[in-house]
Amino acid sequence: MSSSGEIKPSDIVRYLDRYVIGQDDAKRTLAVAVYAHRCKLALGNKGGADALGMDKSNVLIVGPTGCGKTLLCATLARRLAIPFVTADATVLAQSQYVGREIEAIMARLLERAGGNPQQAEQGIVFIDEVDKLKTTGNGGGAAASGESVQHALLKIMEGYPVHLPDGRIIDTKGVLFICGGAFVGLEQIMERTRSYGYVATTQGDDEKILERLNSRIKPTDLVEFGLIPEFTGRLPIVVRVQPLSREMLARVMVEPHDALYRQFQAILAEEGVRLVVAPRVFGQIADIALEYKAGARSLRGIFEELLTPVLFAVPDRPEVKQVHICSLYEAPVFVGEQGVPGNPGETAG
């Protein structure tokens, strides 16, 4: 714990490392943002934050789908033991009554807080796909436009009492809003604007710092993409997550505390069966996931399909004590008590 009584950023990063593969820069930035936010809340309770004019610093996470944006936020909230809810910006844009959808989001946050308004007012709201709220290309009709949804979100992101239908009030002044999106096309905007906004290097300058400055997403880039200036102003901290490589996708299935491999090993252990999957299988699954272009989202479906014949057969075969999967393209090998291999159609042991 720090001198302020808050969990240190390094503690948060170590916890995130247990569940999220890679994204080291994003983890550090998020950890510091949350630490600073909670310190501001603590100062506010003492009457110091308002006196110092400390504004809330909400966060924008930019990166491809399936790279861990939601996982980072959910894991962060779990470490801090605070309520957490997700919302979809596309749902808000499709709604005729955006205000009611916002009320529903806050009602869910209150529910996650066990009905305690004080806890809800210190929670985290993750709004995904905010890039779909860009001011161009929105449909008409009864649905709200992307720009109008951005305007509707401004008040609650800054801090505003939301009146719920049951009469309760949630003040969002202490709620941390984290927005996420793939922002396809933003890189091209950055390349174009970087040509005249590049920070030049001189001898003795720290190249890593200069590289970070030059790779920053500027508010003007987001405005050119289609977000209104007022909305980008409510998101002063911008975090970038990187696409997952083949090696990282393979690690996602094995290394995290709640990895898919560990989950299915635990399921089969309940039947007294040891599951052994060869390392190359995770690489084969990662290859397919890369073809799907959905990041880590597609891993579970492929892995569960691989395990389907195993989970179907094992409950009816008490003699099986081990299952070996050597390739994604070969049948699982069932091994009995005497170590005699079999196949799904044979009795092992």
Sequence and secondary structure as in RCSB ss.txt:
>XXXX:A:sequence
MSSSGEIKPSDIVRYLDRYVIGQDDAKRTLAVAVYAHRCKLALGNKGGADALGMDKSNVLIVGPTGCGKTLLCAT
LARRLAIPFVTADATVLAQSQYVGREIEAIMARLLERAGGNPQQAEQGIVFIDEVDKLKTTGNGGGAAASGESVQ
HALLKIMEGYPVHLPDGRIIDTKGVLFICGGAFVGLEQIMERTRSYGYVATTQGDDEKILERLNSRIKPTDLVEF
GLIPEFTGRLPIVVRVQPLSREMLARVMVEPHDALYRQFQAILAEEGVRLVVAPRVFGQIADIALEYKAGARSLR
GIFEELLTPVLFAVPDRPEVKQVHICSLYEAPVFVGEQGVPGNPGETAG
>XXXX:A:secstr
  TTSS  HHHHHHHHHHH  S HHHHHHHHHHHHHHHHHHHHHHTT HHHHT     EEEE  TTSSHHHHHHH
HHHHHT  EEEEEHHHHHH S HHHHHHHHHHHHHHHTTT HHHHTT EEEEE GGGG SSS   TTS  HHHHH
HHHHHHHH  EEE TTS EEEGGG EEEEEE  TTHHHHHHHHHHHH     TT  HHHHHHHHT   HHHHHHH
T  HHHHHT  EEEE     HHHHHHHTTSSTT HHHHHHHHHHTTT EEEE HHHHHHHHHHHHHHT GGGGHH
HHHHHHHHHHHHHGGG TTEEEEEE  TTS  EEEETT  EE TTS   
